[in-house]
Amino acid sequence: MIVITAPTGNIGHQVLENVLADDRPVRVIVRDPAKLPADVRDRAEVVQGSHGDPDVAARAFKGADALFWLLPNNLGAPSVEASYLDFTRPAAAAMREQGVRRVVGVSALGRGTAYADKAGFVTASLAMDDMIADTGVDFRALAMPGFMDNLLRQVRGIKEQGAFYDTLAPDRRLPTVATRDIAAVAARLLLDDTWSGQQEVPVLGPEDLSNDEMAAIASEVLETPVRYRQITGEALVERLAGRGVSGPMAHGMVDMMAAKDNGLDLGVTRTPQHAVETPTTFRRWCEYALKPAVRAA
């Protein structure tokens, strides 16, 4: 039995599709089952509710051989710790009590770097991993950089202003990964019952790029000029507040981006294997994801 959390999200729905293709028994935890495709409801056992609820987690984790853990980040939370750790704590207890064997979790790069303890969301994510590891489960924490797909949040600005915004230095080169590659790595681990122990799995994508380089590639694919515009942390807090993000969560985001600008995501040495396991280039992602999204905006 493979249990999948957040099955309607950007990563989770792709993990679910990959696992269902292997014809294994699957159970999903979802707040609103109506958001699942009809064929998924026919092929997977559905547990309704939040995987942060102790009763829901206990029911869903019973008899689980493998669990895909993805935190639904609560941007209105009163603190970063509440969003990550308070949500995970009852589920971690259920993992132990129900005897879950293996967990594959979505996490972040940065462990062991000088910025790991002052990186906002990432600091809390690493603490969440420790909480899961302390249950004694066999655990693979997928250590992520930024997601290419996050740029889809700025599709309207790209279409109407020819620009996207962030706090990173324009020439800061960092790894970036497509969510479809994350889902593929997660599904491979969930379907493989030969691994044991606990370790991080860096999921780096095939290349390091700066935001200026990403803007140049997007310009070529979209056949229209796209520029990157750096903004201050204060400006980002204002933008997030306008979207209903709480003050502590907005500052957690700013702290994370500042840590990334200082090398948080560069603590893992890139090898050719990273490109083999996560092959989607930013150019290819722009072709299949960004370009259709901009046209439809």
One Martini backbone bead per residue (centre of mass of N, CA, C, O) as a GRO file, in nm:
protein
  297
    1MET     BB    1   0.093   0.038   0.025
    2ILE     BB    2   0.036   0.368  -0.105
    3VAL     BB    3   0.073   0.692   0.029
    4ILE     BB    4  -0.083   1.011  -0.068
    5THR     BB    5  -0.019   1.337  -0.046
    6ALA     BB    6  -0.132   1.598  -0.209
    7PRO     BB    7  -0.296   1.488  -0.493
    8THR     BB    8  -0.379   1.797  -0.618
    9GLY     BB    9  -0.110   1.898  -0.659
   10ASN     BB   10   0.159   1.969  -0.850
   11ILE     BB   11   0.314   1.713  -0.744
   12GLY     BB   12   0.111   1.496  -0.639
   13HIS     BB   13  -0.041   1.431  -0.909
   14GLN     BB   14   0.217   1.314  -1.046
   15VAL     BB   15   0.279   1.093  -0.851
   16LEU     BB   16   0.009   0.946  -0.878
   17GLU     BB   17   0.027   0.879  -1.178
   18ASN     BB   18   0.289   0.711  -1.161
   19VAL     BB   19   0.187   0.497  -0.957
   20LEU     BB   20  -0.072   0.400  -1.108
   21ALA     BB   21   0.089   0.288  -1.359
   22ASP     BB   22   0.188   0.031  -1.165
   23ASP     BB   23  -0.052  -0.105  -1.010
   24ARG     BB   24  -0.086  -0.014  -0.716
   25PRO     BB   25  -0.175   0.029  -0.409
   26VAL     BB   26  -0.381   0.321  -0.329
   27ARG     BB   27  -0.368   0.607  -0.105
   28VAL     BB   28  -0.554   0.904  -0.027
   29ILE     BB   29  -0.522   1.244   0.091
   30VAL     BB   30  -0.823   1.455   0.106
   31ARG     BB   31  -1.034   1.714   0.147
   32ASP     BB   32  -1.147   1.707  -0.172
   33PRO     BB   33  -1.254   1.455  -0.372
   34ALA     BB   34  -1.367   1.625  -0.620
   35LYS     BB   35  -1.064   1.700  -0.723
   36LEU     BB   36  -1.060   1.429  -0.828
   37PRO     BB   37  -1.042   1.226  -1.061
   38ALA     BB   38  -1.248   0.977  -1.146
   39ASP     BB   39  -1.028   0.756  -1.198
   40VAL     BB   40  -0.897   0.786  -0.918
   41ARG     BB   41  -1.147   0.713  -0.743
   42ASP     BB   42  -1.151   0.418  -0.872
   43ARG     BB   43  -0.826   0.337  -0.797
   44ALA     BB   44  -0.844   0.478  -0.511
   45GLU     BB   45  -0.814   0.525  -0.187
   46VAL     BB   46  -1.014   0.742   0.022
   47VAL     BB   47  -0.910   1.002   0.253
   48GLN     BB   48  -1.071   1.234   0.435
   49GLY     BB   49  -0.863   1.519   0.481
   50SER     BB   50  -0.596   1.590   0.695
   51HIS     BB   51  -0.252   1.504   0.746
   52GLY     BB   52  -0.259   1.682   1.031
   53ASP     BB   53  -0.462   1.481   1.137
   54PRO     BB   54  -0.455   1.227   1.358
   55ASP     BB   55  -0.699   1.054   1.259
   56VAL     BB   56  -0.637   1.056   0.959
   57ALA     BB   57  -0.349   0.945   0.974
   58ALA     BB   58  -0.418   0.676   1.112
   59ARG     BB   59  -0.599   0.567   0.883
   60ALA     BB   60  -0.401   0.608   0.636
   61PHE     BB   61  -0.137   0.449   0.767
   62LYS     BB   62  -0.265   0.184   0.770
   63GLY     BB   63  -0.061  -0.048   0.615
   64ALA     BB   64   0.186   0.113   0.523
   65ASP     BB   65   0.470   0.100   0.319
   66ALA     BB   66   0.428   0.390   0.177
   67LEU     BB   67   0.513   0.753   0.188
   68PHE     BB   68   0.396   1.064   0.071
   69TRP     BB   69   0.546   1.375   0.174
   70LEU     BB   70   0.348   1.687   0.175
   71LEU     BB   71   0.346   2.010   0.253
   72PRO     BB   72   0.087   2.241   0.321
   73ASN     BB   73   0.143   2.555   0.297
   74ASN     BB   74   0.063   2.799   0.547
   75LEU     BB   75   0.044   3.139   0.474
   76GLY     BB   76  -0.140   3.210   0.750
   77ALA     BB   77   0.046   3.152   0.962
   78PRO     BB   78   0.189   3.251   1.273
   79SER     BB   79   0.428   3.052   1.180
   80VAL     BB   80   0.667   2.853   1.056
   81GLU     BB   81   0.651   2.632   1.271
   82ALA     BB   82   0.347   2.583   1.247
   83SER     BB   83   0.340   2.499   0.949
   84TYR     BB   84   0.546   2.254   0.989
   85LEU     BB   85   0.549   2.121   1.287
   86ASP     BB   86   0.254   2.116   1.384
   87PHE     BB   87   0.155   1.953   1.140
   88THR     BB   88   0.359   1.697   1.163
   89ARG     BB   89   0.346   1.572   1.448
   90PRO     BB   90   0.093   1.377   1.426
   91ALA     BB   91   0.204   1.220   1.180
   92ALA     BB   92   0.460   1.109   1.313
   93ALA     BB   93   0.309   0.945   1.523
   94ALA     BB   94   0.156   0.769   1.312
   95MET     BB   95   0.398   0.638   1.182
   96ARG     BB   96   0.481   0.484   1.435
   97GLU     BB   97   0.207   0.345   1.522
   98GLN     BB   98   0.156   0.215   1.214
   99GLY     BB   99   0.431   0.119   1.072
  100VAL     BB  100   0.577   0.279   0.875
  101ARG     BB  101   0.838   0.214   0.655
  102ARG     BB  102   0.826   0.442   0.419
  103VAL     BB  103   0.963   0.774   0.333
  104VAL     BB  104   0.877   1.041   0.102
  105GLY     BB  105   1.012   1.373   0.100
  106VAL     BB  106   0.966   1.716   0.076
  107SER     BB  107   1.240   1.936   0.053
  108ALA     BB  108   1.568   2.091   0.113
  109LEU     BB  109   1.826   2.263   0.067
  110GLY     BB  110   2.122   2.323   0.316
  111ARG     BB  111   2.244   2.116   0.469
  112GLY     BB  112   2.549   2.222   0.627
  113THR     BB  113   2.526   2.511   0.602
  114ALA     BB  114   2.559   2.846   0.710
  115TYR     BB  115   2.218   2.890   0.647
  116ALA     BB  116   2.025   2.671   0.780
  117ASP     BB  117   1.943   2.855   1.057
  118LYS     BB  118   1.848   3.124   0.843
  119ALA     BB  119   1.598   3.009   0.614
  120GLY     BB  120   1.321   2.973   0.715
  121PHE     BB  121   1.163   2.742   0.550
  122VAL     BB  122   1.413   2.557   0.548
  123THR     BB  123   1.460   2.527   0.847
  124ALA     BB  124   1.182   2.394   0.895
  125SER     BB  125   1.215   2.157   0.696
  126LEU     BB  126   1.458   2.024   0.842
  127ALA     BB  127   1.304   1.980   1.108
  128MET     BB  128   1.091   1.797   0.985
  129ASP     BB  129   1.283   1.572   0.903
  130ASP     BB  130   1.377   1.506   1.190
  131MET     BB  131   1.099   1.420   1.292
  132ILE     BB  132   1.068   1.182   1.098
  133ALA     BB  133   1.336   1.032   1.161
  134ASP     BB  134   1.265   0.985   1.472
  135THR     BB  135   1.062   0.741   1.410
  136GLY     BB  136   1.245   0.520   1.220
  137VAL     BB  137   1.210   0.548   0.937
  138ASP     BB  138   1.245   0.507   0.622
  139PHE     BB  139   1.430   0.781   0.451
  140ARG     BB  140   1.357   1.030   0.188
  141ALA     BB  141   1.493   1.345   0.126
  142LEU     BB  142   1.399   1.583  -0.100
  143ALA     BB  143   1.638   1.805  -0.218
  144MET     BB  144   1.551   2.134  -0.299
  145PRO     BB  145   1.514   2.375  -0.504
  146GLY     BB  146   1.389   2.559  -0.716
  147PHE     BB  147   1.098   2.604  -0.911
  148MET     BB  148   0.997   2.653  -1.222
  149ASP     BB  149   0.679   2.662  -1.167
  150ASN     BB  150   0.675   2.933  -1.002
  151LEU     BB  151   0.659   3.122  -1.257
  152LEU     BB  152   0.345   3.092  -1.302
  153ARG     BB  153   0.271   3.325  -1.095
  154GLN     BB  154   0.392   3.542  -1.339
  155VAL     BB  155   0.236   3.545  -1.611
  156ARG     BB  156   0.103   3.825  -1.630
  157GLY     BB  157   0.366   3.991  -1.614
  158ILE     BB  158   0.496   3.866  -1.863
  159LYS     BB  159   0.270   3.953  -2.064
  160GLU     BB  160   0.228   4.270  -1.977
  161GLN     BB  161   0.555   4.349  -1.889
  162GLY     BB  162   0.803   4.162  -1.949
  163ALA     BB  163   0.819   4.038  -1.637
  164PHE     BB  164   1.009   3.933  -1.349
  165TYR     BB  165   1.028   3.865  -0.986
  166ASP     BB  166   1.292   3.914  -0.736
  167THR     BB  167   1.566   3.898  -0.487
  168LEU     BB  168   1.777   3.802  -0.659
  169ALA     BB  169   2.050   3.813  -0.810
  170PRO     BB  170   2.086   3.823  -1.148
  171ASP     BB  171   2.377   3.636  -1.135
  172ARG     BB  172   2.264   3.405  -0.964
  173ARG     BB  173   2.355   3.075  -0.963
  174LEU     BB  174   2.107   2.809  -0.973
  175PRO     BB  175   1.924   2.560  -0.910
  176THR     BB  176   1.662   2.393  -1.112
  177VAL     BB  177   1.324   2.242  -1.110
  178ALA     BB  178   1.094   2.022  -1.223
  179THR     BB  179   0.809   1.873  -1.111
  180ARG     BB  180   0.820   1.619  -1.292
  181ASP     BB  181   1.095   1.525  -1.175
  182ILE     BB  182   1.017   1.499  -0.884
  183ALA     BB  183   0.792   1.288  -0.929
  184ALA     BB  184   0.973   1.070  -1.052
  185VAL     BB  185   1.157   1.027  -0.810
  186ALA     BB  186   0.939   0.963  -0.602
  187ALA     BB  187   0.813   0.717  -0.748
  188ARG     BB  188   1.062   0.537  -0.757
  189LEU     BB  189   1.086   0.512  -0.446
  190LEU     BB  190   0.798   0.404  -0.383
  191LEU     BB  191   0.842   0.140  -0.583
  192ASP     BB  192   1.100   0.086  -0.405
  193ASP     BB  193   1.176  -0.192  -0.168
  194THR     BB  194   1.516  -0.188  -0.123
  195TRP     BB  195   1.535   0.043   0.064
  196SER     BB  196   1.718   0.205   0.338
  197GLY     BB  197   1.717   0.425   0.566
  198GLN     BB  198   1.876   0.759   0.590
  199GLN     BB  199   1.840   1.025   0.338
  200GLU     BB  200   1.943   1.242   0.105
  201VAL     BB  201   1.804   1.373  -0.217
  202PRO     BB  202   1.924   1.536  -0.464
  203VAL     BB  203   1.727   1.780  -0.670
  204LEU     BB  204   1.872   1.978  -0.938
  205GLY     BB  205   1.874   1.933  -1.210
  206PRO     BB  206   2.073   2.012  -1.513
  207GLU     BB  207   2.108   2.328  -1.405
  208ASP     BB  208   2.256   2.641  -1.372
  209LEU     BB  209   2.080   2.957  -1.308
  210SER     BB  210   1.996   3.268  -1.376
  211ASN     BB  211   1.762   3.512  -1.411
  212ASP     BB  212   1.884   3.630  -1.666
  213GLU     BB  213   1.898   3.358  -1.818
  214MET     BB  214   1.597   3.296  -1.800
  215ALA     BB  215   1.501   3.544  -1.955
  216ALA     BB  216   1.644   3.477  -2.223
  217ILE     BB  217   1.502   3.208  -2.272
  218ALA     BB  218   1.210   3.309  -2.261
  219SER     BB  219   1.239   3.504  -2.498
  220GLU     BB  220   1.291   3.287  -2.713
  221VAL     BB  221   1.035   3.113  -2.671
  222LEU     BB  222   0.821   3.365  -2.679
  223GLU     BB  223   0.913   3.595  -2.878
  224THR     BB  224   0.977   3.799  -2.629
  225PRO     BB  225   1.054   4.021  -2.406
  226VAL     BB  226   1.236   3.930  -2.101
  227ARG     BB  227   1.265   4.041  -1.764
  228TYR     BB  228   1.463   4.093  -1.482
  229ARG     BB  229   1.352   4.202  -1.146
  230GLN     BB  230   1.481   4.336  -0.872
  231ILE     BB  231   1.388   4.310  -0.531
  232THR     BB  232   1.309   4.366  -0.222
  233GLY     BB  233   1.220   4.235   0.072
  234GLU     BB  234   1.005   4.449   0.135
  235ALA     BB  235   0.849   4.416  -0.131
  236LEU     BB  236   0.776   4.120  -0.089
  237VAL     BB  237   0.610   4.154   0.167
  238GLU     BB  238   0.395   4.333   0.037
  239ARG     BB  239   0.300   4.133  -0.177
  240LEU     BB  240   0.219   3.904   0.022
  241ALA     BB  241   0.017   4.065   0.191
  242GLY     BB  242  -0.177   4.110  -0.059
  243ARG     BB  243  -0.226   3.772  -0.048
  244GLY     BB  244  -0.249   3.689   0.276
  245VAL     BB  245   0.020   3.684   0.408
  246SER     BB  246   0.181   3.651   0.675
  247GLY     BB  247   0.433   3.797   0.832
  248PRO     BB  248   0.606   3.547   0.914
  249MET     BB  249   0.591   3.412   0.631
  250ALA     BB  250   0.714   3.639   0.466
  251HIS     BB  251   0.986   3.643   0.624
  252GLY     BB  252   1.054   3.349   0.562
  253MET     BB  253   1.089   3.395   0.260
  254VAL     BB  254   1.311   3.611   0.274
  255ASP     BB  255   1.517   3.440   0.427
  256MET     BB  256   1.543   3.224   0.211
  257MET     BB  257   1.638   3.409  -0.026
  258ALA     BB  258   1.890   3.515   0.115
  259ALA     BB  259   2.025   3.237   0.146
  260LYS     BB  260   2.036   3.172  -0.154
  261ASP     BB  261   2.215   3.422  -0.228
  262ASN     BB  262   2.447   3.282  -0.022
  263GLY     BB  263   2.437   2.944  -0.097
  264LEU     BB  264   2.231   2.724   0.005
  265ASP     BB  265   2.214   2.550  -0.288
  266LEU     BB  266   2.559   2.488  -0.297
  267GLY     BB  267   2.632   2.216  -0.109
  268VAL     BB  268   2.609   2.048  -0.375
  269THR     BB  269   2.760   1.840  -0.594
  270ARG     BB  270   2.759   1.824  -0.919
  271THR     BB  271   2.643   1.567  -1.141
  272PRO     BB  272   2.552   1.382  -1.412
  273GLN     BB  273   2.315   1.232  -1.260
  274HIS     BB  274   2.124   1.471  -1.223
  275ALA     BB  275   2.050   1.492  -1.531
  276VAL     BB  276   1.932   1.207  -1.552
  277GLU     BB  277   1.706   1.231  -1.321
  278THR     BB  278   1.677   1.562  -1.409
  279PRO     BB  279   1.631   1.666  -1.747
  280THR     BB  280   1.476   1.933  -1.733
  281THR     BB  281   1.495   2.211  -1.889
  282PHE     BB  282   1.413   2.535  -1.904
  283ARG     BB  283   1.344   2.541  -2.202
  284ARG     BB  284   1.150   2.303  -2.199
  285TRP     BB  285   0.958   2.421  -1.992
  286CYS     BB  286   0.876   2.670  -2.156
  287GLU     BB  287   0.745   2.507  -2.388
  288TYR     BB  288   0.526   2.329  -2.205
  289ALA     BB  289   0.440   2.568  -1.984
  290LEU     BB  290   0.480   2.879  -2.028
  291LYS     BB  291   0.371   2.935  -2.311
  292PRO     BB  292   0.075   2.838  -2.268
  293ALA     BB  293   0.020   3.025  -2.022
  294VAL     BB  294   0.059   3.296  -2.165
  295ARG     BB  295  -0.154   3.256  -2.386
  296ALA     BB  296  -0.397   3.211  -2.165
  297ALA     BB  297  -0.381   3.493  -1.993
   0.00000   0.00000   0.00000
